[in-house]
Amino acid sequence: MTDFLCRLWSDEEGQDIAEYAVMLAVILVIVVGTVRLIGGNANNTFSSVASSIQ
């Protein structure tokens, strides 16, 4: 039983998965924030161009 617990404690595969999950969450937050920022500015720019054309 102690051998199993020692192997389980030293197994780092789960730690790698957790690190990838945190990294993915940070990247998603950055991407969503950028898309929201650019999307709002792009909408204003297209509206301005459309009103100046008409």
Biopython code that builds the backbone (N, CA, C, O; Angstrom):
import numpy as np
from Bio.PDB.StructureBuilder import StructureBuilder

atoms = [
    (1, "MET", "N", (0.828, -1.189, 0.000)),
    (1, "MET", "CA", (0.000, 0.000, 0.000)),
    (1, "MET", "C", (0.870, 1.249, 0.000)),
    (1, "MET", "O", (0.584, 2.195, -0.734)),
    (2, "THR", "N", (1.915, 1.272, 0.800)),
    (2, "THR", "CA", (2.784, 2.450, 0.846)),
    (2, "THR", "C", (3.529, 2.644, -0.477)),
    (2, "THR", "O", (3.799, 3.771, -0.893)),
    (3, "ASP", "N", (3.854, 1.521, -1.132)),
    (3, "ASP", "CA", (4.517, 1.628, -2.436)),
    (3, "ASP", "C", (3.588, 2.308, -3.445)),
    (3, "ASP", "O", (4.021, 3.154, -4.228)),
    (4, "PHE", "N", (2.310, 1.930, -3.416)),
    (4, "PHE", "CA", (1.323, 2.541, -4.309)),
    (4, "PHE", "C", (1.187, 4.027, -4.030)),
    (4, "PHE", "O", (1.121, 4.821, -4.968)),
    (5, "LEU", "N", (1.143, 4.425, -2.762)),
    (5, "LEU", "CA", (1.016, 5.833, -2.409)),
    (5, "LEU", "C", (2.254, 6.628, -2.820)),
    (5, "LEU", "O", (2.140, 7.777, -3.249)),
    (6, "CYS", "N", (3.430, 6.024, -2.692)),
    (6, "CYS", "CA", (4.661, 6.694, -3.113)),
    (6, "CYS", "C", (4.678, 6.921, -4.620)),
    (6, "CYS", "O", (5.078, 7.985, -5.091)),
    (7, "ARG", "N", (4.239, 5.906, -5.375)),
    (7, "ARG", "CA", (4.177, 6.070, -6.828)),
    (7, "ARG", "C", (3.132, 7.103, -7.221)),
    (7, "ARG", "O", (3.359, 7.893, -8.138)),
    (8, "LEU", "N", (1.998, 7.108, -6.545)),
    (8, "LEU", "CA", (0.944, 8.074, -6.826)),
    (8, "LEU", "C", (1.411, 9.487, -6.508)),
    (8, "LEU", "O", (1.106, 10.424, -7.246)),
    (9, "TRP", "N", (2.143, 9.645, -5.421)),
    (9, "TRP", "CA", (2.632, 10.964, -5.011)),
    (9, "TRP", "C", (3.681, 11.494, -5.988)),
    (9, "TRP", "O", (3.731, 12.695, -6.251)),
    (10, "SER", "N", (4.519, 10.604, -6.527)),
    (10, "SER", "CA", (5.586, 11.043, -7.418)),
    (10, "SER", "C", (5.141, 11.134, -8.873)),
    (10, "SER", "O", (5.902, 11.611, -9.716)),
    (11, "ASP", "N", (3.932, 10.689, -9.186)),
    (11, "ASP", "CA", (3.427, 10.767, -10.552)),
    (11, "ASP", "C", (3.092, 12.225, -10.870)),
    (11, "ASP", "O", (2.286, 12.843, -10.174)),
    (12, "GLU", "N", (3.707, 12.771, -11.914)),
    (12, "GLU", "CA", (3.518, 14.176, -12.248)),
    (12, "GLU", "C", (2.651, 14.375, -13.485)),
    (12, "GLU", "O", (2.531, 15.498, -13.975)),
    (13, "GLU", "N", (2.056, 13.328, -13.989)),
    (13, "GLU", "CA", (1.250, 13.452, -15.197)),
    (13, "GLU", "C", (0.033, 14.335, -14.954)),
    (13, "GLU", "O", (-0.306, 15.155, -15.808)),
    (14, "GLY", "N", (-0.624, 14.190, -13.830)),
    (14, "GLY", "CA", (-1.775, 15.028, -13.502)),
    (14, "GLY", "C", (-1.395, 16.483, -13.343)),
    (14, "GLY", "O", (-2.181, 17.372, -13.671)),
    (15, "GLN", "N", (-0.208, 16.732, -12.849)),
    (15, "GLN", "CA", (0.264, 18.104, -12.692)),
    (15, "GLN", "C", (0.449, 18.764, -14.054)),
    (15, "GLN", "O", (0.133, 19.943, -14.211)),
    (16, "ASP", "N", (0.944, 18.038, -15.023)),
    (16, "ASP", "CA", (1.111, 18.581, -16.366)),
    (16, "ASP", "C", (-0.231, 18.968, -16.955)),
    (16, "ASP", "O", (-0.351, 20.018, -17.587)),
    (17, "ILE", "N", (-1.238, 18.140, -16.758)),
    (17, "ILE", "CA", (-2.568, 18.427, -17.285)),
    (17, "ILE", "C", (-3.132, 19.683, -16.641)),
    (17, "ILE", "O", (-3.743, 20.504, -17.325)),
    (18, "ALA", "N", (-2.939, 19.846, -15.350)),
    (18, "ALA", "CA", (-3.421, 21.038, -14.663)),
    (18, "ALA", "C", (-2.714, 22.288, -15.169)),
    (18, "ALA", "O", (-3.349, 23.330, -15.331)),
    (19, "GLU", "N", (-1.421, 22.203, -15.420)),
    (19, "GLU", "CA", (-0.683, 23.349, -15.943)),
    (19, "GLU", "C", (-1.174, 23.732, -17.333)),
    (19, "GLU", "O", (-1.304, 24.918, -17.637)),
    (20, "TYR", "N", (-1.447, 22.750, -18.174)),
    (20, "TYR", "CA", (-1.984, 23.037, -19.505)),
    (20, "TYR", "C", (-3.369, 23.663, -19.409)),
    (20, "TYR", "O", (-3.695, 24.557, -20.189)),
    (21, "ALA", "N", (-4.176, 23.215, -18.477)),
    (21, "ALA", "CA", (-5.515, 23.777, -18.312)),
    (21, "ALA", "C", (-5.445, 25.243, -17.879)),
    (21, "ALA", "O", (-6.210, 26.072, -18.372)),
    (22, "VAL", "N", (-4.541, 25.561, -16.967)),
    (22, "VAL", "CA", (-4.382, 26.950, -16.530)),
    (22, "VAL", "C", (-3.873, 27.805, -17.684)),
    (22, "VAL", "O", (-4.350, 28.922, -17.886)),
    (23, "MET", "N", (-2.909, 27.289, -18.442)),
    (23, "MET", "CA", (-2.376, 28.031, -19.578)),
    (23, "MET", "C", (-3.465, 28.277, -20.622)),
    (23, "MET", "O", (-3.547, 29.370, -21.182)),
    (24, "LEU", "N", (-4.290, 27.282, -20.887)),
    (24, "LEU", "CA", (-5.385, 27.426, -21.839)),
    (24, "LEU", "C", (-6.390, 28.458, -21.360)),
    (24, "LEU", "O", (-6.890, 29.246, -22.163)),
    (25, "ALA", "N", (-6.695, 28.470, -20.070)),
    (25, "ALA", "CA", (-7.636, 29.449, -19.526)),
    (25, "ALA", "C", (-7.098, 30.862, -19.671)),
    (25, "ALA", "O", (-7.858, 31.768, -20.013)),
    (26, "VAL", "N", (-5.819, 31.077, -19.424)),
    (26, "VAL", "CA", (-5.222, 32.410, -19.570)),
    (26, "VAL", "C", (-5.264, 32.850, -21.029)),
    (26, "VAL", "O", (-5.590, 34.002, -21.316)),
    (27, "ILE", "N", (-4.942, 31.960, -21.939)),
    (27, "ILE", "CA", (-4.969, 32.297, -23.362)),
    (27, "ILE", "C", (-6.388, 32.632, -23.794)),
    (27, "ILE", "O", (-6.593, 33.582, -24.549)),
    (28, "LEU", "N", (-7.369, 31.871, -23.332)),
    (28, "LEU", "CA", (-8.758, 32.151, -23.692)),
    (28, "LEU", "C", (-9.217, 33.511, -23.180)),
    (28, "LEU", "O", (-9.930, 34.226, -23.885)),
    (29, "VAL", "N", (-8.822, 33.874, -21.970)),
    (29, "VAL", "CA", (-9.190, 35.181, -21.425)),
    (29, "VAL", "C", (-8.588, 36.294, -22.280)),
    (29, "VAL", "O", (-9.257, 37.284, -22.575)),
    (30, "ILE", "N", (-7.334, 36.133, -22.676)),
    (30, "ILE", "CA", (-6.684, 37.147, -23.509)),
    (30, "ILE", "C", (-7.368, 37.254, -24.873)),
    (30, "ILE", "O", (-7.609, 38.358, -25.363)),
    (31, "VAL", "N", (-7.676, 36.125, -25.478)),
    (31, "VAL", "CA", (-8.307, 36.132, -26.797)),
    (31, "VAL", "C", (-9.702, 36.752, -26.729)),
    (31, "VAL", "O", (-10.055, 37.577, -27.572)),
    (32, "VAL", "N", (-10.484, 36.364, -25.743)),
    (32, "VAL", "CA", (-11.846, 36.913, -25.619)),
    (32, "VAL", "C", (-11.793, 38.411, -25.363)),
    (32, "VAL", "O", (-12.583, 39.160, -25.937)),
    (33, "GLY", "N", (-10.883, 38.859, -24.518)),
    (33, "GLY", "CA", (-10.746, 40.291, -24.262)),
    (33, "GLY", "C", (-10.351, 41.056, -25.507)),
    (33, "GLY", "O", (-10.886, 42.133, -25.771)),
    (34, "THR", "N", (-9.421, 40.511, -26.276)),
    (34, "THR", "CA", (-8.987, 41.166, -27.507)),
    (34, "THR", "C", (-10.103, 41.218, -28.531)),
    (34, "THR", "O", (-10.294, 42.246, -29.181)),
    (35, "VAL", "N", (-10.839, 40.139, -28.686)),
    (35, "VAL", "CA", (-11.938, 40.114, -29.646)),
    (35, "VAL", "C", (-13.019, 41.112, -29.254)),
    (35, "VAL", "O", (-13.584, 41.784, -30.117)),
    (36, "ARG", "N", (-13.310, 41.214, -27.971)),
    (36, "ARG", "CA", (-14.322, 42.178, -27.526)),
    (36, "ARG", "C", (-13.862, 43.606, -27.775)),
    (36, "ARG", "O", (-14.653, 44.449, -28.199)),
    (37, "LEU", "N", (-12.598, 43.882, -27.518)),
    (37, "LEU", "CA", (-12.061, 45.226, -27.731)),
    (37, "LEU", "C", (-12.046, 45.582, -29.207)),
    (37, "LEU", "O", (-12.506, 46.657, -29.592)),
    (38, "ILE", "N", (-11.528, 44.697, -30.030)),
    (38, "ILE", "CA", (-11.459, 44.953, -31.468)),
    (38, "ILE", "C", (-12.861, 44.958, -32.079)),
    (38, "ILE", "O", (-13.146, 45.754, -32.974)),
    (39, "GLY", "N", (-13.717, 44.089, -31.607)),
    (39, "GLY", "CA", (-15.082, 44.030, -32.142)),
    (39, "GLY", "C", (-15.838, 45.326, -31.929)),
    (39, "GLY", "O", (-16.531, 45.790, -32.834)),
    (40, "GLY", "N", (-15.717, 45.921, -30.749)),
    (40, "GLY", "CA", (-16.387, 47.187, -30.475)),
    (40, "GLY", "C", (-15.834, 48.306, -31.326)),
    (40, "GLY", "O", (-16.597, 49.110, -31.864)),
    (41, "ASN", "N", (-14.525, 48.373, -31.457)),
    (41, "ASN", "CA", (-13.908, 49.414, -32.284)),
    (41, "ASN", "C", (-14.240, 49.223, -33.759)),
    (41, "ASN", "O", (-14.484, 50.198, -34.469)),
    (42, "ALA", "N", (-14.251, 47.997, -34.220)),
    (42, "ALA", "CA", (-14.569, 47.720, -35.619)),
    (42, "ALA", "C", (-16.013, 48.088, -35.915)),
    (42, "ALA", "O", (-16.307, 48.634, -36.978)),
    (43, "ASN", "N", (-16.907, 47.798, -34.997)),
    (43, "ASN", "CA", (-18.309, 48.149, -35.197)),
    (43, "ASN", "C", (-18.475, 49.659, -35.321)),
    (43, "ASN", "O", (-19.210, 50.131, -36.189)),
    (44, "ASN", "N", (-17.799, 50.421, -34.461)),
    (44, "ASN", "CA", (-17.871, 51.876, -34.544)),
    (44, "ASN", "C", (-17.294, 52.388, -35.858)),
    (44, "ASN", "O", (-17.855, 53.296, -36.471)),
    (45, "THR", "N", (-16.193, 51.818, -36.288)),
    (45, "THR", "CA", (-15.561, 52.247, -37.546)),
    (45, "THR", "C", (-16.452, 51.952, -38.731)),
    (45, "THR", "O", (-16.620, 52.808, -39.599)),
    (46, "PHE", "N", (-17.034, 50.751, -38.793)),
    (46, "PHE", "CA", (-17.917, 50.407, -39.911)),
    (46, "PHE", "C", (-19.167, 51.274, -39.911)),
    (46, "PHE", "O", (-19.648, 51.660, -40.976)),
    (47, "SER", "N", (-19.691, 51.580, -38.760)),
    (47, "SER", "CA", (-20.872, 52.446, -38.673)),
    (47, "SER", "C", (-20.528, 53.852, -39.164)),
    (47, "SER", "O", (-21.321, 54.482, -39.863)),
    (48, "SER", "N", (-19.347, 54.335, -38.795)),
    (48, "SER", "CA", (-18.914, 55.659, -39.240)),
    (48, "SER", "C", (-18.735, 55.699, -40.747)),
    (48, "SER", "O", (-19.161, 56.652, -41.399)),
    (49, "VAL", "N", (-18.116, 54.685, -41.298)),
    (49, "VAL", "CA", (-17.913, 54.629, -42.753)),
    (49, "VAL", "C", (-19.253, 54.513, -43.464)),
    (49, "VAL", "O", (-19.465, 55.176, -44.479)),
    (50, "ALA", "N", (-20.140, 53.705, -42.967)),
    (50, "ALA", "CA", (-21.444, 53.525, -43.601)),
    (50, "ALA", "C", (-22.250, 54.817, -43.578)),
    (50, "ALA", "O", (-22.915, 55.137, -44.563)),
    (51, "SER", "N", (-22.207, 55.562, -42.488)),
    (51, "SER", "CA", (-22.972, 56.806, -42.427)),
    (51, "SER", "C", (-22.352, 57.885, -43.320)),
    (51, "SER", "O", (-23.074, 58.743, -43.827)),
    (52, "SER", "N", (-21.036, 57.860, -43.522)),
    (52, "SER", "CA", (-20.417, 58.853, -44.389)),
    (52, "SER", "C", (-20.653, 58.534, -45.861)),
    (52, "SER", "O", (-20.637, 59.436, -46.699)),
    (53, "ILE", "N", (-20.871, 57.268, -46.181)),
    (53, "ILE", "CA", (-21.154, 56.886, -47.578)),
    (53, "ILE", "C", (-22.567, 57.294, -47.967)),
    (53, "ILE", "O", (-22.794, 57.721, -49.099)),
    (54, "GLN", "N", (-23.504, 57.174, -47.064)),
    (54, "GLN", "CA", (-24.908, 57.445, -47.392)),
    (54, "GLN", "C", (-25.193, 58.879, -47.513)),
    (54, "GLN", "O", (-26.331, 59.261, -47.785)),
]
sb = StructureBuilder()
sb.init_structure("model")
sb.init_model(0)
sb.init_chain("A")
sb.init_seg("    ")
for serial, (resi, resn, name, xyz) in enumerate(atoms, 1):
    if name == "N":
        sb.init_residue(resn, " ", resi, " ")
    sb.init_atom(name, np.array(xyz, "f"), 0.0, 1.0, " ", f" {name:<3s}", serial, name[0])
structure = sb.get_structure()
